[in-house]
Amino acid sequence: MARHPTVTDEQIRDAIYACLSAGEAPSADRLRAHIGHGSKTTILRRRQGLLEEIQRTLSGTMPAGVPESLHGAIERFWNEAREAAAAQFSERRQELEQRMEAAESRRAEAQAQAEQAEQRAERAQALAEERAQALASLREELERLRAEQAQRERAHQDALERQRQEQQRQQEHYESRLEALNGKLEQAQQQVEALHAEQAREREHWSSQERQYVRMIEEARSEAQEARGRLERAEAEWRAELRTARERLEQAQEQRSKAQAAREAAEAQAAERERERDQALADGEALRERLEALQQERGEAQWARQAAEERAAALEQEKAALQGERERLLAAYERLVDELRPASAPPEADSAPGPSEG
C-alpha cells in the first residue's frame, strides 16, 4: 500500500493563506482539501503554531511577497480568526475541564474499583493458595491411587495371564481328550459297522441254515412218517399173516406133519417180517436221533444269533455313551471358548475369577 507524502509546514501555511484569501476560516477540512493529503490531526497540531507565527508576523510588518491589496483582508481575517480561535480555545478549555472532571471522577471510580479488585485479588490469591494446597493434596492422592491402580492392574493382568494359561491348558486337554474320544468313537463306529455286516452275514447264513434245517427236518419227518407207515403196514401185514398162520397152525395141528413145512415157512416169513420191523424201528430211531441233532444245532444257532444281537446292543450302548461323552466335551470346549473371548476386556475387579471347571 503506497504511503502519502508528509505534510510540511510550508504546505499548511500556503493553505492558510489560500483560505484567508478566499475569505474562509482555515479549518482542518479546508486546509486538507487545499493540500490534497495528510492527517487532520497533524494539520490541526501544526495549524495552531503557524497561526501564532502568522499573528506575530502580522503584528509587525507583512512578509515580503504579500500584495498590499491583501493586507487589510489579511488583518481583518486574522482578527476574526484570532477571535474565533479564542472562542474556540475557551470552548475547548471548558470542554477539557469538563473532561478532566469526568476523568477525575472516573479515576476515583477506577481507584475504588482497583482497590476492590485488589481486595478480590487478595481473596483470589488466598483462595488460589488454598486451592493449590488442595490440588497438591489431590495430586498426591491421585498419584497414590494411580500407584494402587497400577498395582491392581498388574495383579489383574497376572491373574488374567494365569487364567489364560489355565484355560489354554484345559483347552489343549479337552482337545486331546476330544480327539481321543473321536478316535474311540470312530473305532467303535467301525466295529459296530463291521458287527452289523457280520450280523447280516450271520443272519443270512443262519437263515439259510435254518431254511436248510427246516427242509431237512421236514424231509426227516416225511421219511419218518413214511417209515412209520411202512412199519405200521408191515406190522399189520405181519399180524394178519400171524393170525392167518396161527389159524392155519390150529387147523393144521391135526395135520402137523403135513403142515410142519408150512409152519416153518410161515415162521421164516414171520422172522423176515420181524427183521423188517426191527430195521424199520432202527431207521425210525436213527431219524429221531438225527431230528434231535438238527433241533440241537438249530438251538445253538439261535443262541449264537442271540449272543450276536446282545453284543450288537452292548456296542450300541457303548456308542451312545461315547457320543454323550463327545457332546459333553464339545459343550465344555464351547464354554471354554466363550470364556476366552471376553478375556480381552474383563470387568475391573480386585480379584480375577478362577478358571472354569471342565
DANOR-V735261 format. One record per residue. N is the residue number from 1. RES is the residue in one small letter. PSI is psi as a letter, one per 30 degrees, with the letter a starting at -180 (none if undefined). OMEGA is omega in degrees with one decimal (NA if undefined). D_LAST is the distance of its C-alpha to the last C-alpha in Angstrom with 2 decimals. Layout:
n:N res:RES psi:PSI omega:OMEGA d_last:D_LAST
n:N res:RES psi:PSI omega:OMEGA d_last:D_LAST
//
This chain:
n:1 res:m psi:k omega:-177.3 d_last:86.55
n:2 res:a psi:k omega:179.3 d_last:90.29
n:3 res:r psi:k omega:177.4 d_last:91.78
n:4 res:h psi:k omega:177.1 d_last:95.21
n:5 res:p psi:l omega:-178.0 d_last:97.97
n:6 res:t psi:k omega:177.9 d_last:98.74
n:7 res:v psi:k omega:-179.7 d_last:101.43
n:8 res:t psi:l omega:177.4 d_last:104.46
n:9 res:d psi:e omega:179.5 d_last:107.07
n:10 res:e psi:e omega:179.1 d_last:109.72
n:11 res:q psi:e omega:179.2 d_last:107.85
n:12 res:i psi:e omega:179.0 d_last:107.44
n:13 res:r psi:e omega:178.0 d_last:111.11
n:14 res:d psi:e omega:179.0 d_last:112.25
n:15 res:a psi:e omega:178.0 d_last:110.10
n:16 res:i psi:e omega:178.9 d_last:111.69
n:17 res:y psi:e omega:-180.0 d_last:115.16
n:18 res:a psi:e omega:178.5 d_last:114.24
n:19 res:c psi:e omega:-179.9 d_last:113.11
n:20 res:l psi:e omega:178.8 d_last:116.24
n:21 res:s psi:e omega:179.5 d_last:118.43
n:22 res:a psi:g omega:179.7 d_last:116.81
n:23 res:g psi:g omega:-179.2 d_last:117.37
n:24 res:e psi:l omega:176.1 d_last:113.68
n:25 res:a psi:k omega:-177.6 d_last:111.79
n:26 res:p psi:i omega:177.9 d_last:109.69
n:27 res:s psi:l omega:-178.1 d_last:106.24
n:28 res:a psi:e omega:179.4 d_last:103.06
n:29 res:d psi:e omega:-179.9 d_last:102.39
n:30 res:r psi:e omega:179.5 d_last:105.92
n:31 res:l psi:e omega:179.3 d_last:105.83
n:32 res:r psi:e omega:177.8 d_last:102.48
n:33 res:a psi:e omega:177.7 d_last:103.92
n:34 res:h psi:e omega:-178.0 d_last:106.94
n:35 res:i psi:e omega:179.9 d_last:104.82
n:36 res:g psi:f omega:178.1 d_last:102.20
n:37 res:h psi:l omega:178.0 d_last:99.19
n:38 res:g psi:l omega:-178.8 d_last:97.97
n:39 res:s psi:k omega:178.0 d_last:96.16
n:40 res:k psi:e omega:179.5 d_last:97.87
n:41 res:t psi:e omega:178.6 d_last:96.78
n:42 res:t psi:e omega:-179.7 d_last:98.45
n:43 res:i psi:e omega:179.5 d_last:101.55
n:44 res:l psi:e omega:-179.2 d_last:101.86
n:45 res:r psi:e omega:-178.6 d_last:101.39
n:46 res:r psi:f omega:-178.6 d_last:104.10
n:47 res:r psi:e omega:-177.2 d_last:106.39
n:48 res:q psi:e omega:179.7 d_last:107.32
n:49 res:g psi:e omega:179.6 d_last:108.44
n:50 res:l psi:e omega:177.3 d_last:110.37
n:51 res:l psi:e omega:177.4 d_last:112.09
n:52 res:e psi:e omega:177.8 d_last:113.17
n:53 res:e psi:e omega:177.9 d_last:114.43
n:54 res:i psi:e omega:178.7 d_last:116.31
n:55 res:q psi:e omega:178.2 d_last:117.68
n:56 res:r psi:e omega:179.0 d_last:118.95
n:57 res:t psi:e omega:-178.4 d_last:120.40
n:58 res:l psi:f omega:178.0 d_last:122.08
n:59 res:s psi:f omega:178.6 d_last:123.48
n:60 res:g psi:c omega:-179.4 d_last:125.67
n:61 res:t psi:l omega:178.0 d_last:126.58
n:62 res:m psi:k omega:177.4 d_last:124.82
n:63 res:p psi:l omega:-178.8 d_last:123.04
n:64 res:a psi:k omega:179.8 d_last:124.77
n:65 res:g psi:f omega:179.1 d_last:124.14
n:66 res:v psi:k omega:-179.5 d_last:123.91
n:67 res:p psi:k omega:-179.6 d_last:126.64
n:68 res:e psi:f omega:179.5 d_last:129.16
n:69 res:s psi:f omega:-178.9 d_last:128.57
n:70 res:l psi:f omega:-176.2 d_last:125.04
n:71 res:h psi:e omega:-179.0 d_last:126.05
n:72 res:g psi:e omega:180.0 d_last:126.79
n:73 res:a psi:e omega:-179.2 d_last:123.68
n:74 res:i psi:e omega:179.5 d_last:121.59
n:75 res:e psi:e omega:-179.0 d_last:123.07
n:76 res:r psi:e omega:-179.7 d_last:122.68
n:77 res:f psi:e omega:177.4 d_last:119.09
n:78 res:w psi:e omega:178.8 d_last:118.43
n:79 res:n psi:e omega:179.5 d_last:119.73
n:80 res:e psi:e omega:179.7 d_last:117.66
n:81 res:a psi:e omega:179.1 d_last:114.64
n:82 res:r psi:e omega:178.6 d_last:115.23
n:83 res:e psi:e omega:179.5 d_last:115.61
n:84 res:a psi:e omega:179.4 d_last:112.52
n:85 res:a psi:e omega:178.6 d_last:110.67
n:86 res:a psi:e omega:179.7 d_last:111.91
n:87 res:a psi:e omega:178.8 d_last:110.81
n:88 res:q psi:e omega:178.3 d_last:107.54
n:89 res:f psi:e omega:179.4 d_last:107.16
n:90 res:s psi:e omega:178.0 d_last:107.94
n:91 res:e psi:e omega:179.9 d_last:105.38
n:92 res:r psi:e omega:180.0 d_last:102.95
n:93 res:r psi:e omega:178.0 d_last:103.62
n:94 res:q psi:e omega:179.2 d_last:103.12
n:95 res:e psi:e omega:179.4 d_last:99.94
n:96 res:l psi:e omega:177.7 d_last:98.79
n:97 res:e psi:e omega:177.9 d_last:99.72
n:98 res:q psi:e omega:178.2 d_last:97.76
n:99 res:r psi:e omega:178.9 d_last:94.86
n:100 res:m psi:e omega:177.7 d_last:95.22
n:101 res:e psi:e omega:178.9 d_last:95.26
n:102 res:a psi:e omega:179.0 d_last:92.21
n:103 res:a psi:e omega:177.9 d_last:90.60
n:104 res:e psi:e omega:177.9 d_last:91.50
n:105 res:s psi:e omega:179.4 d_last:90.00
n:106 res:r psi:e omega:178.9 d_last:86.89
n:107 res:r psi:e omega:178.8 d_last:86.91
n:108 res:a psi:e omega:179.0 d_last:87.14
n:109 res:e psi:e omega:178.0 d_last:84.41
n:110 res:a psi:e omega:177.7 d_last:82.36
n:111 res:q psi:e omega:178.4 d_last:83.13
n:112 res:a psi:e omega:178.5 d_last:81.90
n:113 res:q psi:e omega:178.6 d_last:78.83
n:114 res:a psi:e omega:177.8 d_last:78.38
n:115 res:e psi:e omega:177.3 d_last:78.66
n:116 res:q psi:e omega:179.1 d_last:76.15
n:117 res:a psi:e omega:178.4 d_last:73.92
n:118 res:e psi:e omega:176.6 d_last:74.36
n:119 res:q psi:e omega:178.1 d_last:73.41
n:120 res:r psi:e omega:179.2 d_last:70.40
n:121 res:a psi:e omega:177.7 d_last:69.64
n:122 res:e psi:e omega:177.6 d_last:69.91
n:123 res:r psi:e omega:178.6 d_last:67.61
n:124 res:a psi:e omega:178.5 d_last:65.27
n:125 res:q psi:e omega:177.9 d_last:65.48
n:126 res:a psi:e omega:178.7 d_last:64.66
n:127 res:l psi:e omega:179.2 d_last:61.83
n:128 res:a psi:e omega:177.4 d_last:60.67
n:129 res:e psi:e omega:178.8 d_last:60.78
n:130 res:e psi:e omega:179.5 d_last:58.85
n:131 res:r psi:e omega:177.4 d_last:56.33
n:132 res:a psi:e omega:176.4 d_last:56.22
n:133 res:q psi:e omega:178.2 d_last:55.42
n:134 res:a psi:e omega:179.4 d_last:52.78
n:135 res:l psi:e omega:177.3 d_last:51.44
n:136 res:a psi:e omega:177.9 d_last:51.41
n:137 res:s psi:e omega:178.3 d_last:49.54
n:138 res:l psi:e omega:178.5 d_last:47.11
n:139 res:r psi:e omega:176.7 d_last:46.73
n:140 res:e psi:e omega:178.5 d_last:45.99
n:141 res:e psi:e omega:179.0 d_last:43.46
n:142 res:l psi:e omega:177.9 d_last:41.99
n:143 res:e psi:e omega:178.5 d_last:41.79
n:144 res:r psi:e omega:178.8 d_last:40.11
n:145 res:l psi:e omega:177.5 d_last:37.63
n:146 res:r psi:e omega:178.4 d_last:37.08
n:147 res:a psi:e omega:178.0 d_last:36.48
n:148 res:e psi:e omega:178.8 d_last:34.03
n:149 res:q psi:e omega:178.5 d_last:32.33
n:150 res:a psi:e omega:178.4 d_last:32.24
n:151 res:q psi:e omega:177.8 d_last:30.79
n:152 res:r psi:e omega:179.5 d_last:28.10
n:153 res:e psi:e omega:177.2 d_last:27.41
n:154 res:r psi:e omega:178.7 d_last:27.21
n:155 res:a psi:e omega:179.1 d_last:24.83
n:156 res:h psi:e omega:178.6 d_last:22.78
n:157 res:q psi:e omega:177.4 d_last:22.91
n:158 res:d psi:e omega:179.1 d_last:21.94
n:159 res:a psi:e omega:177.7 d_last:18.92
n:160 res:l psi:e omega:179.6 d_last:18.05
n:161 res:e psi:e omega:177.0 d_last:18.65
n:162 res:r psi:e omega:178.1 d_last:16.45
n:163 res:q psi:e omega:179.8 d_last:13.63
n:164 res:r psi:e omega:178.5 d_last:14.52
n:165 res:q psi:e omega:179.3 d_last:14.65
n:166 res:e psi:e omega:177.9 d_last:11.27
n:167 res:q psi:e omega:176.7 d_last:9.83
n:168 res:q psi:e omega:178.7 d_last:12.30
n:169 res:r psi:e omega:178.4 d_last:11.29
n:170 res:q psi:e omega:178.9 d_last:7.62
n:171 res:q psi:e omega:178.2 d_last:9.45
n:172 res:e psi:e omega:178.7 d_last:12.00
n:173 res:h psi:e omega:-179.7 d_last:9.91
n:174 res:y psi:e omega:179.5 d_last:8.41
n:175 res:e psi:e omega:178.6 d_last:12.01
n:176 res:s psi:e omega:-180.0 d_last:13.56
n:177 res:r psi:e omega:178.2 d_last:11.80
n:178 res:l psi:e omega:178.0 d_last:12.55
n:179 res:e psi:e omega:178.5 d_last:16.01
n:180 res:a psi:e omega:178.9 d_last:16.54
n:181 res:l psi:e omega:175.8 d_last:15.67
n:182 res:n psi:e omega:176.6 d_last:17.92
n:183 res:g psi:e omega:178.8 d_last:20.53
n:184 res:k psi:e omega:-179.6 d_last:20.32
n:185 res:l psi:e omega:178.4 d_last:20.49
n:186 res:e psi:e omega:178.6 d_last:23.39
n:187 res:q psi:e omega:178.6 d_last:25.04
n:188 res:a psi:e omega:177.4 d_last:24.69
n:189 res:q psi:e omega:178.2 d_last:26.07
n:190 res:q psi:e omega:178.4 d_last:28.91
n:191 res:q psi:e omega:179.4 d_last:29.54
n:192 res:v psi:e omega:178.3 d_last:29.62
n:193 res:e psi:e omega:177.7 d_last:31.96
n:194 res:a psi:e omega:179.3 d_last:34.07
n:195 res:l psi:e omega:177.5 d_last:34.17
n:196 res:h psi:e omega:178.4 d_last:35.17
n:197 res:a psi:e omega:179.3 d_last:37.86
n:198 res:e psi:e omega:177.7 d_last:38.93
n:199 res:q psi:e omega:178.9 d_last:39.01
n:200 res:a psi:e omega:178.1 d_last:41.05
n:201 res:r psi:e omega:179.6 d_last:43.39
n:202 res:e psi:e omega:179.6 d_last:43.63
n:203 res:r psi:e omega:177.5 d_last:44.13
n:204 res:e psi:e omega:179.5 d_last:46.85
n:205 res:h psi:e omega:-177.8 d_last:48.31
n:206 res:w psi:e omega:175.4 d_last:48.33
n:207 res:s psi:e omega:176.7 d_last:49.60
n:208 res:s psi:e omega:178.4 d_last:52.37
n:209 res:q psi:e omega:-179.0 d_last:52.97
n:210 res:e psi:e omega:177.0 d_last:53.02
n:211 res:r psi:e omega:178.8 d_last:55.50
n:212 res:q psi:e omega:178.7 d_last:57.53
n:213 res:y psi:e omega:179.1 d_last:57.35
n:214 res:v psi:e omega:179.1 d_last:58.38
n:215 res:r psi:e omega:179.6 d_last:61.19
n:216 res:m psi:e omega:178.4 d_last:62.23
n:217 res:i psi:e omega:178.4 d_last:62.04
n:218 res:e psi:e omega:177.9 d_last:64.11
n:219 res:e psi:e omega:179.8 d_last:66.53
n:220 res:a psi:e omega:178.1 d_last:66.70
n:221 res:r psi:e omega:179.5 d_last:67.23
n:222 res:s psi:e omega:178.5 d_last:69.88
n:223 res:e psi:e omega:179.3 d_last:71.51
n:224 res:a psi:e omega:178.2 d_last:71.30
n:225 res:q psi:e omega:177.8 d_last:72.86
n:226 res:e psi:e omega:178.7 d_last:75.51
n:227 res:a psi:e omega:178.4 d_last:76.14
n:228 res:r psi:e omega:177.9 d_last:76.23
n:229 res:g psi:e omega:178.8 d_last:78.68
n:230 res:r psi:e omega:179.6 d_last:80.74
n:231 res:l psi:e omega:179.4 d_last:80.64
n:232 res:e psi:e omega:179.1 d_last:81.65
n:233 res:r psi:e omega:179.9 d_last:84.37
n:234 res:a psi:e omega:179.3 d_last:85.54
n:235 res:e psi:e omega:178.5 d_last:85.50
n:236 res:a psi:e omega:178.5 d_last:87.39
n:237 res:e psi:e omega:-178.9 d_last:89.81
n:238 res:w psi:e omega:179.7 d_last:90.15
n:239 res:r psi:e omega:179.2 d_last:90.72
n:240 res:a psi:e omega:179.1 d_last:93.21
n:241 res:e psi:e omega:178.5 d_last:94.92
n:242 res:l psi:e omega:177.4 d_last:94.82
n:243 res:r psi:e omega:179.3 d_last:96.44
n:244 res:t psi:e omega:-179.6 d_last:98.93
n:245 res:a psi:e omega:178.9 d_last:99.55
n:246 res:r psi:e omega:179.0 d_last:99.95
n:247 res:e psi:e omega:179.4 d_last:102.34
n:248 res:r psi:e omega:179.7 d_last:104.12
n:249 res:l psi:e omega:178.9 d_last:104.07
n:250 res:e psi:e omega:-180.0 d_last:105.51
n:251 res:q psi:f omega:-174.4 d_last:108.07
n:252 res:a psi:g omega:179.2 d_last:108.79
n:253 res:q psi:e omega:178.7 d_last:109.17
n:254 res:e psi:e omega:-179.0 d_last:112.78
n:255 res:q psi:h omega:-173.5 d_last:112.71
n:256 res:r psi:e omega:-177.0 d_last:110.41
n:257 res:s psi:e omega:179.8 d_last:112.03
n:258 res:k psi:e omega:-174.4 d_last:111.84
n:259 res:a psi:f omega:-177.7 d_last:108.26
n:260 res:q psi:e omega:179.8 d_last:107.00
n:261 res:a psi:e omega:180.0 d_last:106.13
n:262 res:a psi:e omega:179.1 d_last:104.47
n:263 res:r psi:e omega:179.0 d_last:102.46
n:264 res:e psi:e omega:177.9 d_last:101.29
n:265 res:a psi:e omega:179.8 d_last:100.34
n:266 res:a psi:e omega:178.3 d_last:98.53
n:267 res:e psi:e omega:177.0 d_last:96.75
n:268 res:a psi:e omega:178.7 d_last:95.82
n:269 res:q psi:e omega:178.4 d_last:94.57
n:270 res:a psi:e omega:177.3 d_last:92.69
n:271 res:a psi:e omega:177.3 d_last:91.20
n:272 res:e psi:e omega:178.8 d_last:90.12
n:273 res:r psi:e omega:178.8 d_last:88.59
n:274 res:e psi:e omega:177.5 d_last:86.90
n:275 res:r psi:e omega:177.1 d_last:85.48
n:276 res:e psi:e omega:178.4 d_last:84.24
n:277 res:r psi:e omega:178.8 d_last:82.69
n:278 res:d psi:e omega:179.0 d_last:81.00
n:279 res:q psi:e omega:178.1 d_last:79.75
n:280 res:a psi:e omega:177.5 d_last:78.41
n:281 res:l psi:e omega:178.6 d_last:76.69
n:282 res:a psi:e omega:177.4 d_last:75.23
n:283 res:d psi:e omega:178.7 d_last:74.01
n:284 res:g psi:e omega:179.0 d_last:72.48
n:285 res:e psi:e omega:178.5 d_last:70.73
n:286 res:a psi:e omega:178.4 d_last:69.40
n:287 res:l psi:e omega:179.2 d_last:68.14
n:288 res:r psi:e omega:178.6 d_last:66.53
n:289 res:e psi:e omega:178.0 d_last:64.81
n:290 res:r psi:e omega:178.0 d_last:63.67
n:291 res:l psi:e omega:177.4 d_last:62.39
n:292 res:e psi:e omega:178.1 d_last:60.44
n:293 res:a psi:e omega:178.9 d_last:58.98
n:294 res:l psi:e omega:177.9 d_last:57.97
n:295 res:q psi:e omega:177.3 d_last:56.38
n:296 res:q psi:e omega:177.6 d_last:54.50
n:297 res:e psi:e omega:177.8 d_last:53.28
n:298 res:r psi:e omega:177.3 d_last:52.20
n:299 res:g psi:e omega:177.8 d_last:50.26
n:300 res:e psi:e omega:177.9 d_last:48.59
n:301 res:a psi:e omega:177.4 d_last:47.71
n:302 res:q psi:e omega:178.3 d_last:46.27
n:303 res:w psi:e omega:178.8 d_last:44.24
n:304 res:a psi:e omega:178.3 d_last:42.94
n:305 res:r psi:e omega:178.0 d_last:42.03
n:306 res:q psi:e omega:178.5 d_last:40.26
n:307 res:a psi:e omega:178.4 d_last:38.32
n:308 res:a psi:e omega:178.2 d_last:37.37
n:309 res:e psi:e omega:177.0 d_last:36.26
n:310 res:e psi:e omega:177.4 d_last:34.16
n:311 res:r psi:e omega:177.6 d_last:32.54
n:312 res:a psi:e omega:178.3 d_last:31.88
n:313 res:a psi:e omega:178.3 d_last:30.33
n:314 res:a psi:e omega:178.0 d_last:28.08
n:315 res:l psi:e omega:176.7 d_last:27.05
n:316 res:e psi:e omega:177.1 d_last:26.44
n:317 res:q psi:e omega:177.9 d_last:24.17
n:318 res:e psi:e omega:177.4 d_last:22.27
n:319 res:k psi:e omega:179.1 d_last:22.12
n:320 res:a psi:e omega:178.5 d_last:20.86
n:321 res:a psi:e omega:178.3 d_last:18.10
n:322 res:l psi:e omega:176.9 d_last:17.16
n:323 res:q psi:e omega:176.5 d_last:17.36
n:324 res:g psi:e omega:177.4 d_last:15.14
n:325 res:e psi:e omega:178.7 d_last:12.45
n:326 res:r psi:e omega:178.0 d_last:13.17
n:327 res:e psi:e omega:179.3 d_last:13.04
n:328 res:r psi:e omega:178.1 d_last:9.67
n:329 res:l psi:e omega:176.4 d_last:8.36
n:330 res:l psi:e omega:177.7 d_last:10.77
n:331 res:a psi:e omega:177.9 d_last:9.65
n:332 res:a psi:e omega:177.9 d_last:6.05
n:333 res:y psi:e omega:178.1 d_last:8.37
n:334 res:e psi:e omega:176.7 d_last:10.82
n:335 res:r psi:e omega:178.8 d_last:8.93
n:336 res:l psi:e omega:177.8 d_last:8.28
n:337 res:v psi:e omega:177.4 d_last:11.98
n:338 res:d psi:e omega:178.4 d_last:13.08
n:339 res:e psi:e omega:179.7 d_last:11.85
n:340 res:l psi:f omega:-176.6 d_last:13.73
n:341 res:r psi:e omega:-177.6 d_last:16.85
n:342 res:p psi:g omega:-178.9 d_last:18.17
n:343 res:a psi:f omega:179.9 d_last:17.66
n:344 res:s psi:f omega:178.3 d_last:21.32
n:345 res:a psi:i omega:-175.5 d_last:22.77
n:346 res:p psi:l omega:174.4 d_last:20.75
n:347 res:p psi:k omega:-176.8 d_last:22.51
n:348 res:e psi:k omega:179.6 d_last:24.68
n:349 res:a psi:l omega:-178.8 d_last:23.66
n:350 res:d psi:f omega:-178.8 d_last:24.63
n:351 res:s psi:k omega:-179.7 d_last:21.14
n:352 res:a psi:k omega:178.7 d_last:18.12
n:353 res:p psi:k omega:-179.8 d_last:14.87
n:354 res:g psi:l omega:179.0 d_last:12.21
n:355 res:p psi:k omega:-178.3 d_last:9.12
n:356 res:s psi:k omega:179.8 d_last:6.37
n:357 res:e psi:k omega:178.2 d_last:3.79
n:358 res:g psi:none omega:NA d_last:0.00
//
